[in-house]
Amino acid sequence: MEFWGVVLNSSLLFEVEGRLELRVPSEDGHGPVRAEFVEGRVGWRLRRAGRSQAIGKAVGLKKGKPLPSVVDATAGLGRDSALLAVLGCNVIAFERSPEIHALLVDGLRSAADSDLGPLLRERIATRLGDSIEELPTVSPGPDVVLVDPMHPNRRSKAKVRKEMRALRAVVGEDCDAKDLVAVALSCAKDRVVVKRPAKAAPLILAPSFQVEGKTVRFDVYLRES
Ligand SMILES: C[S@@+](CC[C@H](N)C(=O)[O-])C[C@H]1O[C@@H](n2cnc3c(N)ncnc32)[C@H](O)[C@@H]1O
């Protein structure tokens, strides 16, 4: 299948009524997954986003301070990238899975004619590639690198959203997440933000500080100036 210039040899992606869907066979029969920015929970959240959100605090958004440039090193379905974009940041979003990258591009294309479209188009640049290799090539270096690797599968199925279960079926676990954080720390000018489940241990050494969300936590590693 060719989709937006990328040739996909995937039996999991389907084009349905002009939208790209991921369909993963599963015991619990969860439905198809799309990257969605306009409708539903994500659209609702994007339209109400404010700087006091945990992710905004974690990347360092403050009144009167210039907006940071961000590399989202683990773009997935692009929700964090979109949230940062509506909060004002320019984001380069790297995703290494061709299937997930294609879903992300499709979601942004489909949002183009919505109220959020111009902003998302202007502020998010998607890239297919592995951040461990690509991050050092980003020039000028970003102020902030966000890392949100796939988390180990410890929660009960009922508590893991269908998007994450489907994503896991395609990309597995990100076993090289610590290597990614190490590269991020050498490239970010201001800080690296690692998104973790609320009760999980930090991925690497103790962070400079933590920002707690409802179900997630952001571990912030400040670069020494
Ligand atoms: C938990 S998901 C990210 C979800 C994302 N934050 C969102 O808001 O939709 C992790 C994603 O990061 C991708 N990923 C992990 N390591 C990567 C790397 N080194 N380079 C690029 N993508 C990576 C995985 O393929 C997966 O799609």
Ligand as a Chemical Component Dictionary entry (heavy atoms), coordinates in Angstrom:
data_LIG
# 
_chem_comp.id                   LIG 
_chem_comp.type                 NON-POLYMER 
_chem_comp.pdbx_formal_charge   0 
_chem_comp.three_letter_code    LIG 
# 
loop_
_chem_comp_atom.comp_id 
_chem_comp_atom.atom_id 
_chem_comp_atom.alt_atom_id 
_chem_comp_atom.type_symbol 
_chem_comp_atom.charge 
_chem_comp_atom.model_Cartn_x 
_chem_comp_atom.model_Cartn_y 
_chem_comp_atom.model_Cartn_z 
_chem_comp_atom.pdbx_ordinal 
LIG C1  C1  C 0  3.829  5.564  23.997 1  
LIG S1  S1  S 1  3.917  5.899  22.296 2  
LIG C2  C2  C 0  3.931  7.653  22.237 3  
LIG C3  C3  C 0  2.559  8.263  22.350 4  
LIG C4  C4  C 0  2.585  9.740  22.059 5  
LIG N1  N1  N 0  3.258  10.481 23.103 6  
LIG C5  C5  C 0  1.202  10.311 21.828 7  
LIG O1  O1  O 0  0.890  11.349 22.441 8  
LIG O2  O2  O -1 0.444  9.751  21.006 9  
LIG C6  C6  C 0  5.586  5.576  21.864 10 
LIG C7  C7  C 0  5.888  5.741  20.384 11 
LIG O3  O3  O 0  7.258  6.105  20.249 12 
LIG C8  C8  C 0  7.823  5.444  19.162 13 
LIG N2  N2  N 0  9.283  5.387  19.420 14 
LIG C9  C9  C 0  9.896  4.762  20.435 15 
LIG N3  N3  N 0  11.233 4.933  20.379 16 
LIG C10 C10 C 0  11.454 5.696  19.271 17 
LIG C11 C11 C 0  12.640 6.220  18.671 18 
LIG N4  N4  N 0  13.847 5.953  19.171 19 
LIG N5  N5  N 0  12.519 6.975  17.566 20 
LIG C12 C12 C 0  11.290 7.233  17.039 21 
LIG N6  N6  N 0  10.129 6.751  17.557 22 
LIG C13 C13 C 0  10.219 5.991  18.668 23 
LIG C14 C14 C 0  7.141  4.093  19.150 24 
LIG O4  O4  O 0  7.223  3.491  17.864 25 
LIG C15 C15 C 0  5.721  4.463  19.560 26 
LIG O5  O5  O 0  4.911  4.749  18.433 27 
# 
loop_
_chem_comp_bond.comp_id 
_chem_comp_bond.atom_id_1 
_chem_comp_bond.atom_id_2 
_chem_comp_bond.value_order 
_chem_comp_bond.pdbx_ordinal 
LIG C1  S1  SING 1  
LIG S1  C2  SING 2  
LIG S1  C6  SING 3  
LIG C2  C3  SING 4  
LIG C3  C4  SING 5  
LIG C4  N1  SING 6  
LIG C4  C5  SING 7  
LIG C5  O1  DOUB 8  
LIG C5  O2  SING 9  
LIG C6  C7  SING 10 
LIG C7  O3  SING 11 
LIG C7  C15 SING 12 
LIG O3  C8  SING 13 
LIG C8  N2  SING 14 
LIG C8  C14 SING 15 
LIG N2  C9  SING 16 
LIG N2  C13 SING 17 
LIG C9  N3  DOUB 18 
LIG N3  C10 SING 19 
LIG C10 C11 SING 20 
LIG C10 C13 DOUB 21 
LIG C11 N4  SING 22 
LIG C11 N5  DOUB 23 
LIG N5  C12 SING 24 
LIG C12 N6  DOUB 25 
LIG N6  C13 SING 26 
LIG C14 O4  SING 27 
LIG C14 C15 SING 28 
LIG C15 O5  SING 29 
# 
